[in-house]
Amino acid sequence: MKHIFTVLALAFFTSTASFAAELKVDSIHVSRSDSLLRLDIVIDPHDINPGRDREVVYTPVVRSASGSDSIVLPSVTIAGRNRYYSHLRNNRLQDGEMLYNAGSNELVNYTVSVPFMPWMERSRINMGQTEGHCCDKPRTGKATPLAALDFAEVPFVPTGKPPYVELTGDEAIELTAEGSAFIDFIVNRTEIRPSYRRNKREIAKIIASIDKVKNDPDATITRITIKGYASPEGSYSNNVRLAMGRTAALKDYVREHYHFAPEIMSTDYEPEDWAGLRAWVDKCTLPNRDGLLSIIDSDMQPDPKDHEMRRRYPSDYKVILDSVYPALRHSDYTVRYRIRTYQSIEELIEAYEKTPERLRPVDYQRIAAHYGSGTPAFDEVMLAAVERFPHDAAANLNAATIAMKAGDTKAAVAYLDRSGDSAEATYMRGVLAAATGDLDRADRCFRLASDAGLELAARELDALRAHRHRKTVEYLIKPSGKK
């Protein structure tokens, strides 16, 4: 009886002893490529001694954080001597499974790669453990945690307050008033007769344009330009004389009416308005439109051109002569004037609401500052500034900052293309790159802006690099490090 008890006790001890041996690893490494998850682990088997007829089977399992998905990796079997040779004789192992002799004390070098699945982004790897015997049902031990994985893409969001830069453009604003007058002259004459035909009405147009500016207390006239045009009929040399003379006559009439200083007035002339003629013919429905355009666009001199149109297309030419040529005898005028500098914030706000085209970039800055940085009114003024000054680098940079704040990356790209190369502009290009997932470009931009002295960029660069090197694998088992 005592002998039987001893045998049973020995058998029980042998069947449970293997679980007393803690799993030890020499090293462990988990990595991810675009399409594969790889596990490299070296198991230290020195303390694993299941007995001659027994075995310990280690099976890594990858399980999602929610527990709803998992994949079982190939097993490693460490078998006692008899069990080891039994496996070799009977070839019981599945593809990919590994077999080691417990008595050899050989380190177990385990490497496996599996397709990376989306659910693996946040998951754990545990090492399952079972003990087996040729005649007994395998017993499962407690799984050993190996690693916690967090490969999920986490967007980098800059935390620094976006920079607004001051608008500093302070050049005086110059505006223009433009128009055309159709002054009628007696045939082959250059003097102006105000009462002749429609001249009273046409001269009044010019006077009204000048008066509107002259009577504006905020405006000072700096230049009045008159350019006279003649139509192509008649000889070119005579049209030169008429265009010059009639333009000079209109200039003298205006100057005498207002007593302007001579240097304020300037003139130019176009002996024959072929550009105006072509524009009309291009849109007309005349039967020979294409032929007329061919003549107009040819290299012929002006007089032969006019003659050829009249000779080749007499009916069409009569329409042009009666309906088009009179409109080509016109005088274009431009009144340039300078706007005074507004001093008080009340004046600036009134101009912003009524005549924003009269404001300089620095004026928009004063108005925006009045409302306070970052307020809706501030942003509204800054967007109005970039609309008024589409090539101002500072205005574009502020507009890009506002667009990024609103999540409008498309608009931000357009603004940043015109925002210059300041440290602040480079920083905002980094912010845009981060928002679109291009962290390499964000790193370069933050580094360049930091090198240029922008402390905000230096802090953002540190934060970005910490983000990019964040721990994606947390190892839950401590390697022994034996070699």
Secondary structure as the mmCIF struct_conf table of DSSP 4:
data_model
#
loop_
_struct_conf.conf_type_id
_struct_conf.id
_struct_conf.beg_label_comp_id
_struct_conf.beg_label_asym_id
_struct_conf.beg_label_seq_id
_struct_conf.end_label_comp_id
_struct_conf.end_label_asym_id
_struct_conf.end_label_seq_id
HELX_RH_AL_P HELX_RH_AL_P1 LYS A 2 ALA A 17
HELX_RH_3T_P HELX_RH_3T_P1 SER A 18 ALA A 20
BEND BEND1 ALA A 21 ALA A 21
HELX_LH_PP_P HELX_LH_PP_P1 GLU A 22 LEU A 23
STRN STRN1 VAL A 25 ARG A 32
BEND BEND2 ASP A 34 SER A 35
STRN STRN2 LEU A 36 ILE A 43
TURN_TY1_P TURN_TY1_P1 HIS A 46 ASP A 47
TURN_TY1_P TURN_TY1_P2 ARG A 52 ASP A 53
STRN STRN3 ARG A 54 SER A 64
TURN_TY1_P TURN_TY1_P3 ALA A 65 SER A 66
BEND BEND3 GLY A 67 SER A 68
STRN STRN4 SER A 70 VAL A 72
HELX_LH_PP_P HELX_LH_PP_P2 LEU A 73 SER A 75
STRN STRN5 VAL A 76 ALA A 79
HELX_RH_AL_P HELX_RH_AL_P2 ARG A 81 ASN A 90
TURN_TY1_P TURN_TY1_P4 ASN A 91 ASN A 91
HELX_LH_PP_P HELX_LH_PP_P3 LEU A 93 GLN A 94
TURN_TY1_P TURN_TY1_P5 ASP A 95 GLY A 96
STRN STRN6 MET A 98 ASN A 101
HELX_RH_3T_P HELX_RH_3T_P2 ALA A 102 SER A 104
STRN STRN7 VAL A 108 PRO A 115
HELX_RH_3T_P HELX_RH_3T_P3 PRO A 118 GLU A 121
STRN STRN8 ARG A 122 HIS A 133
BEND BEND4 CYS A 134 ASP A 136
HELX_LH_PP_P HELX_LH_PP_P4 LYS A 137 PRO A 138
STRN STRN9 ARG A 139 THR A 140
HELX_LH_PP_P HELX_LH_PP_P5 LYS A 142 ALA A 143
STRN STRN10 THR A 144 ASP A 150
BEND BEND5 GLY A 160 GLY A 160
HELX_LH_PP_P HELX_LH_PP_P6 LYS A 161 TYR A 164
HELX_LH_PP_P HELX_LH_PP_P7 GLU A 171 ILE A 173
STRN STRN11 GLU A 174 ALA A 181
TURN_TY1_P TURN_TY1_P6 VAL A 187 ASN A 188
TURN_TY1_P TURN_TY1_P7 PRO A 194 SER A 195
BEND BEND6 TYR A 196 TYR A 196
TURN_TY1_P TURN_TY1_P8 ARG A 197 ARG A 198
HELX_RH_AL_P HELX_RH_AL_P3 ASN A 199 LYS A 214
TURN_TY1_P TURN_TY1_P9 ASN A 215 ASN A 215
TURN_TY1_P TURN_TY1_P10 PRO A 217 ASP A 218
STRN STRN12 ALA A 219 TYR A 229
BEND BEND7 PRO A 232 GLY A 234
HELX_RH_AL_P HELX_RH_AL_P4 TYR A 236 TYR A 258
TURN_TY1_P TURN_TY1_P11 HIS A 259 HIS A 259
HELX_RH_3T_P HELX_RH_3T_P4 PRO A 262 ILE A 264
STRN STRN13 MET A 265 GLU A 270
BEND BEND8 PRO A 271 GLU A 272
HELX_RH_AL_P HELX_RH_AL_P5 TRP A 274 LYS A 283
TURN_TY1_P TURN_TY1_P12 PRO A 287 ASN A 288
HELX_RH_AL_P HELX_RH_AL_P6 ARG A 289 ILE A 296
TURN_TY1_P TURN_TY1_P13 ASP A 297 ASP A 297
BEND BEND9 SER A 298 ASP A 299
HELX_RH_AL_P HELX_RH_AL_P7 PRO A 302 ARG A 312
HELX_RH_AL_P HELX_RH_AL_P8 PRO A 314 VAL A 319
HELX_RH_PI_P HELX_RH_PI_P1 ILE A 320 VAL A 324
HELX_RH_3T_P HELX_RH_3T_P5 TYR A 325 LEU A 328
BEND BEND10 ARG A 329 ARG A 329
STRN STRN14 SER A 331 ILE A 339
HELX_LH_PP_P HELX_LH_PP_P8 ARG A 340 TYR A 342
BEND BEND11 SER A 344 SER A 344
HELX_RH_AL_P HELX_RH_AL_P9 ILE A 345 LYS A 354
HELX_RH_3T_P HELX_RH_3T_P6 PRO A 356 ARG A 358
HELX_RH_AL_P HELX_RH_AL_P10 PRO A 361 TYR A 371
TURN_TY1_P TURN_TY1_P14 SER A 373 GLY A 374
BEND BEND12 THR A 375 THR A 375
HELX_RH_AL_P HELX_RH_AL_P11 PRO A 376 ARG A 388
BEND BEND13 PHE A 389 PHE A 389
TURN_TY1_P TURN_TY1_P15 PRO A 390 HIS A 391
HELX_RH_AL_P HELX_RH_AL_P12 ALA A 393 LYS A 405
TURN_TY1_P TURN_TY1_P16 ALA A 406 GLY A 407
HELX_RH_AL_P HELX_RH_AL_P13 THR A 409 LEU A 416
TURN_TY1_P TURN_TY1_P17 ASP A 417 ARG A 418
BEND BEND14 SER A 419 SER A 419
BEND BEND15 ASP A 421 ASP A 421
HELX_RH_AL_P HELX_RH_AL_P14 ALA A 423 ALA A 435
TURN_TY1_P TURN_TY1_P18 THR A 436 GLY A 437
HELX_RH_AL_P HELX_RH_AL_P15 LEU A 439 ASP A 451
TURN_TY1_P TURN_TY1_P19 ALA A 452 GLY A 453
HELX_RH_AL_P HELX_RH_AL_P16 GLU A 455 ARG A 468
TURN_TY1_P TURN_TY1_P20 HIS A 469 HIS A 469
BEND BEND16 THR A 472 THR A 472
STRN STRN15 VAL A 473 TYR A 475
BEND BEND17 ILE A 477 ILE A 477
#
